[in-house]
Amino acid sequence: MNETEAQPLLNIGFGSLVIAQRVVALLNPMAAPMRRLREDARDRGQLVDATHGRKTRCIVLMDSGHVILSSVQPETIRQRFAQEQRPQAAF
């Protein structure tokens, strides 16, 4: 894919978008290892808080090592990802 082609974006809530192909995992933030992952990313300067002041319900891990906090349930983001992967009808 060259730079001029549009890359599909994934809505992770409240107007925040990420490049769908760069998402590695959608994680539950309540597990202890995920709390450590969040703290490590904060220390490295790779933590992005996209919760807009709401409770963190999903951690989005990117291939760049960035950790993005979202207030949308992982299942909802997964459904949006699946919809993005379906071929779109040409009109």
C-alpha positions, 0 to 999 in steps of 0.5 A: 500500500502506498502513502496516498491510499486511505488506510481504514480507521477504527473508531475507539470511542468519542471521535478517537480513531486508530489505523485498524491494521496497526492494532495488535490486541484489545485487552481487559484493563482490570488484570494486574499485568495490564495495569503494569503494561499501562504504567510501563507505557506511561514511563516510556511516553507511549500511553495515550488516554482516549477515555475523555475522562470516563472509566477505562474499559479497554486497552488497545495495544498498537504495533508501535508499542503505544498503549491506548486507553478507551472507554468503549467495551472491547467487544464493541471495538471488536465488532467495529473492527469486524465491520471494517474488515468486510468488503464495502459495496461499491455505489 
